Amino acid sequence: RCKKLYRGLDTWAKLYIMNHEEFASKIPLNDRGKVRGEMWFPTLFHFIDILNYEERNKKWLKHIYKWRDDDNRGIVRSNSRGWHSAVDMHTREEYVDMGKEALKVGNEIHKALGLNPKTEPVIDNMWANVSQFGAHNRNHTHPGSHFSFVYYLQCPENCGQIWFTDPRAQAIAVQLPYDPKKPRVRESLNDVYWAPIPGRLIMFPSWAVHEVEPNLSELKGKKGLRISVSGNISFHIKKGEKIKEERDGHDAKGYLTLDGVEKRT
């Protein structure tokens, strides 16, 4: 029996090698001798500049100012000094159309990445940030969601950019000796700054580490405020659809706790 198994494996190994040899023989002669590159492990950023942003921003700003006046304390998350609203913004009627702009991007990501057609993007939470002089956001991630976004409503000069850093710690452990007289190619950079542009929505993986620079605008009053909206998107199962979460043989049927076994429902 052992000899038979060995002979079977040997035959499979020869077939495996033959397929690779066949592949090598089919490489076009013009491609041989050339150094070719492929990009792997990319971090995808998406953005959209929405239509009629000036009129729509004016409407949204009016509601955000009133919200801040009604709840001047707000909440504290990554924000330092700036006002951070409650995170139920996506459920408030006056902002539903803004949330739908983010969902448009979510749908494009869904198509581009070939996600399960039984799922759809939904906004888990959404909030407003109003940042006066010196206000900034400490570096952070957005755990518990798939993608996050920021939308800009008001961005005076020198109000601060959003800054993302390379998530691959190993990639920055030892730096290559880049030519200081030439600009580095995008793929070699270790951080990226996105300028705040009114009417632009930027979407990025929720695990991407980012922070926002201090607002250093010298304009006085409301004109000097940096005002943006952020939120999180996850891909949930559509209503009426069912997805089998566990493969046959991998359903554990329940949980073990200190109180005993609990059946999964």
Salt bridges, closest charged atoms under 4 A:
ASP10 OD2 - LYS14 NZ 3.72
GLU22 OE2 - LYS26 NZ 3.26
ASP31 OD2 - ARG36 NH1 3.68
ASP49 OD1 - ARG200 NE 2.73
ASP70 OD2 - LYS66 NZ 2.90
ASP88 OD1 - ARG92 NE 3.16
ASP97 OD2 - LYS59 NZ 2.70
GLU101 OE2 - ARG56 NH1 2.97
GLU101 OE2 - LYS104 NZ 3.41
GLU108 OE2 - LYS111 NZ 3.83
ASP124 OD1 - HIS236 NE2 3.59
ASP166 OD2 - ARG168 NH2 2.85
GLU246 OE2 - ARG264 NH1 3.97
ASP248 OD1 - LYS244 NZ 2.49
ASP251 OD2 - LYS253 NZ 3.82
ASP251 OD1 - ARG264 NH1 2.96
